[in-house]
Amino acid sequence: MLKKNAVIGRVALIIAIVIVVNMISETLYLRLDFTADKRYTLSDATYDILEELDDVITISAYFTEDLPPQLQSTRQDFQDLLVEYETRSDGNIVFEFINPNESEETEANAQQQGIGPLIVNVRESDQVQQLRAYMGATLQLGDQTEVIPVVQPGAAMEYALSTSIKKLSVLEKPKIAVLQGHGEATFSAIPQLGQQLSVLYDLEPYSLTDTTLIPNFYRALIVLNPTDTFPASHLNQIDQFIGAGGNVFVAYSNLQGDLNRAYLSPAPDIGISGWLAQKGIVLGNQFVTDATSASISVRQQQGPFVINTQVQFPYFPIISKFADHVSSKGLESLVLPFVSPLIIQSQDSTITITPIAFSSDQSGLVGAPTTIDINKRWTERDFNQGSQPVAVAIEGNLQGSQSAKMIIVSNGSFAVNGEPPQQQQLNADNINFASNAIDWLADDTGLIDLRTKGVTSRPLDTIEDSTKSILKYGNVLAPILLILLYAFVRRQQFVRKKQKWFQGNY
């Protein structure tokens, strides 16, 4: 009887412990995240966005119920993320899951909301069938709606959610002026950058005049890839904007490369180089080359056939070396084609100039003009100039303003997709860097953590040929040596054991 009571008491104690643990878990939320990009940990930017909410946002997740295994994990991750948003928002985020495949009415409603189906191949009973799968969401605040047409896995999931919430919760976006009138990139040429900046800002094209000052309600002025001459009066207008506390982002190439003619040359002087030199920044007249570089497609004749092959092109450096600066936070690699070095010559102690992006330690410099030899065999001697700065941040006493800031990049096209229909998709971190820089200039850095969250590129480190040889032969010889060492140790153990047997020591 006593034994039976003891068993009952233990069972009751275990049940009580389980109940208490569940009650505690309702209020305390803990999840361990061992991923490299912390994709399952909400960023500080998301916490700030959720804390600022003062009204309820309803999230409707349109997900097909029976998704194939490769997509089911995305649905579960999205649901877990929504639970965490709901918990952290103190009830200002509520959500529901809707199966659009349930009826024609719900499917039509999903499509009306802007969520289209994905055609997914599913294997059932040794047959491949096509499934109309839905994986989108809508967010609603009052009469405002934001749509996520397709929920992407990984860190993109949090970025899509938080930026959509930010769009709904911001009552009036600050304005950013995008300079026009000097051959700068137009709005249609920067769809990626424009879309990303539109989360926080209203972008407006702005043309300078000789009489009207740049309005001080603009948080920043963007000068992106100008190609035509700036009159002195226009440069004075920008200086006056800076003197009034305005901030300026300049991305300009003083060199130009023509791949069709295989020719590299200085760009025509449009006045920007001299204007920047007055601020202590000199644009170098040489091209930066880098052992770590992007590839270009080259047409080559092989017998009767012409094929396209990828050739590493040192004139397109991959920039993966960054200073500890807000604008470069979380970046992994940029591609800056035909870039020149930036030389700091400022002697003004009231101005702080910080290089924020550099080429690798294995970099070279090639003077202009010159021709391009696609078949050139590059060696280590071509990359002996060390790391070169290609982007700088300036703050301090600019044009009499103690609060003005500038960021200068010695390449104008790195964030430009080109005019349609000849547009190219750009490296994600190129857009992230431009967006981060403008966030820093506009004093709104809330989404930098989110924007650069997630692994987008992990280029291999460049190593010397001698190190490559050591690693190559080491990979071959090391296993053999380990096996021989193990055999030797086992042989010695066997010999010692045999001697003990002969001596009668069993």
Buried (B, 14 or more C-beta within 10 A) or exposed (E): EEEEEEEEEEEEEEEEEEEEEEEEEEEEEEEEEEEEBBBBBBBEBBBBBBEEBEEEBEBBBBBBEEBBEEBBEBBEBBBEBBEBBBBBBEEBBBBEBBBBBEEEEBBEBBBEBEBEBBEBEBEEEEEEEEBEBBBBBBBBBEEEBBBBBBBBBBBBBBBBBBBBBBBBBBEEBBBBBBBBBBEBBEEEBBBBBBEBBBBBBEBEEBEBEEEEEBEEEBBBBBBBBBBEEBEEEBBBBBBBBBEBBBBBBBBBBBBBBEBEEEBBBBBEEBBBBBBBBEBBBBBBBBBBBBBBBBEBEBEEEEEEEEEEEEEEBBBBBBBBBBBEBEBBBBBBBBBBBBBBBBBEEBEEEEBEBBBBBBBBBBBBBBEBEBEBEEEEEBEEEBBEBEBBBBBBBBBBBBBEBEEBBBBBBBBBBBBBBBEEEEBEEBBBBBBBBBBBBBBBBBEBBBBBBBBBBBEBBEEEEBEEEEEEEEEEEEEEEEEEEEEEEEEEEEEEEEEEEEEEEEEEEE
